[in-house]
């Protein structure tokens, strides 16, 4: 009997080959022939899985987005007892791709972002990925604000958009060497700690105001190492 082919597994292998080549040469250096060689399949096998290079790139981008989203989801369910603020810190760290083991993935992600500027299908896929992450951030920010004593940000969705943009920006700054991963983490933690600060300067005579703010900072501080 002919050997059964797991098409989804083969598509994932091809997507991984695309990532390796994109990391080495950029997306412009990805060809079907090189992908076939790196994935150790025939050109015909690549063409049976994907009708065009664009379709192959779309699948690859979706696959990367799924991996990042899955890591965020795993972080959120890892410890059901963790606070929403701690979970938010974990999730933002995953999205920023600051860990050394995610550096290649970060380079490939940014290559896709650049290509999406001139590719509407890629842009649509990116927007769908970002929408899912923003929804998760919005929920966590709302829950963390409520647990901090009711000082919920004026607009949790706006704060989620800001945090998502900050995480993306930190990825770029680390990749080009402007910030070290630790410096980027410090920026991220400082922003998270400031989410629940009063929007106006507090009366310095108000009792316990600094202590109340520092409690939420301690909750999110070093979330990546928890």
N, C-alpha and C positions, 0 to 999 in steps of 0.2 A: 504494500500500500504506500502511496506517496506520503511523505512527511507533512504533517499539518503545520502551517505557518501561523504564528501568533502575530497578526497584523498590527495590533496596538503596541506590542512589545517592539516590533520592528520600527514603527513610527517613532517611538520614544528613543530608540537607539540612533535613528537618523537625526532626531532633534538634538541629542547629545553631541553628535558629530558636528552639527551646525554650530553649537555653542563653542566647541573647541576651536573650530576654524575661525569663527568670528572673534574669539579672544586673541587669536594669533594674528589675523590679517584684517579684521574689521568685516562688516557685512558685505562690503563690495568685493572682498576676496573669497566669498563663499560661492562655489560653483557646484552644480549637481555631480560632476565627475569627481571632484575632491571629496564631497560629502559621501559618495558611494565608497570611495577608497577608505576614508576614515572610519565609516560604519561597518566596513568589511562586508558589503553587499554589492550586488551588481547594479549597474545603471538602470536596468530594467526594473529591479526591485524598488528603487527610489521612485521611478516614474509610475509604478503601480500604486505606490502609497500616496504620492502627491502629483497632481496634474501640472503643476508649475512651481517655479522657485518661490513665487509669492505665497502660494498655498503652504509650502514647506516652512517659510519664515513665519507665517501666521500661526501655524501649529506650534512651532518652537517658542514663540513669544507667549502663547497661551500656556504652554508647559512650564515656562519659567514663572509666570504669574501664579500658576497653581502651586508650585513648590513654595514660593514665598508665602502665599496665603495659608498653605497647610502648616508651615512653621509657626505663623502667627496663631493659627487655631490651636496648635499643639501647646503653645505657650499659655494660652488662655485656659486650657483644660488641665494643664499639668498639675496645678494645685488649686482645687476648688475653693480653698479657704483664703487664697490670696486676695488682697484688696483690689478694687477696680483701678486705683492709682498705680499699684505695682504691675498689674496686668497691662495697663497702658504703656508703662515704661518698657516692659518686655516686648510688646507688639511694635512699638516705635523703633526699638533697637533692631528687630528683625527686618523691618521695612527699610531701614537705612543701610543695611548690608555692610556694617562696619567691621564684622569679624573677619579675621584673616582667611578663614576657610570659605568665606563668601566673596572674596575679592574678585576672583575670575567671573563669578556670576554678576557682580556689580558692573564690571567692564562690559559684559555682553548686554546687560540691561540698558546701559546708557547708549550703547551702539544702536539698539532698537529704538530708543527714544529719539535719537538723532534722525534715524531713517523714517520714523513716523511723521516727521515734519513734512515730508514729501510723499507720504503714502497714507491715504485715507483709511484703508482697511487696517493697517497697523495702528493708526491713531485710534480707531474705534475700539480695537482690542485693548489698548492701553487705558482708554477712558473707562472701559468696563472693569478692568482690574482696579483702577484707582477708586471707582465708585464703591466697590465692595469693601476696600480698606477704609475708606472714609466713613462708611456706615458703622464699621466696627469701632473706629476711633470715637465717633459721635456718641455711641452707646456708653463706652467706657468713661468718657469725659463727663457725661451726665451723671453716671452712677458714682464716680469719684467725687464730683462736686457735692452731691447729696450726702455722701458719707462724711464729708469734711464739715458738715454742719449746715448745709443748705445754701452755701455760697456758690451756687452753680454759675458758670460763666454765662454772660448775657445771651450768647448764641453758641451752644455746643457744636453745631454743625460748622459754624465759621471757625471755631477753634480747631476742629478736626481738619478742616482744609488747610489751616495754617501749619499744623503739626505735620501733615502729610507733605506739604511743600518743603518744610524745614528738613525732614528726613531725606527727601530727594536731594536737596541742596548739599547736605552734609556728605552724602555719597560722592558727589562730584568733587567737593573740596578735599576729601581724603584721597581720592584716586589721582588727583593732579599734584598731591603733595603739599597743598597749602595748609592742611590740618593733619595732625596725627590722629589715629583712631581714638586715642584717649582724650585729646582735645575736643574731638567731635562728640564723644560721649558726654563730656562736661557741658558742652553747649546744649545738648539734648536734655540733660538732667536739669540744668538751670531753667530752661523753658518750661519743662513739666512742673517744676517746683513753683513757678510763678503763675501757673494757670489759675490757682485759687486765691491769689492775693487780691486784696480790695482794689477796685478800679480807681480809687482816689486815695491820696495820702492820708493815712489814719491819724487821728489825734494822738500825739505821742504820750499823752497822759492817760489814754485808755488802758485799763488793766489787761494784762495777759495777751495783748494783741500780737507781739512778736512770737510768743510761745505757740499760739494757735497756728500761725503761718508755718512755723518750723516743723510742726508735726506732720503736715502733708509733705514737706520737703524730705523728711526722713523716710517717709513711706516710698517715695519714688527714687530716692538716691540709691545709686548702684543697683538699679533694677536688673541690669544685664548680668550681674554676677549672682543673683539670687537663684 
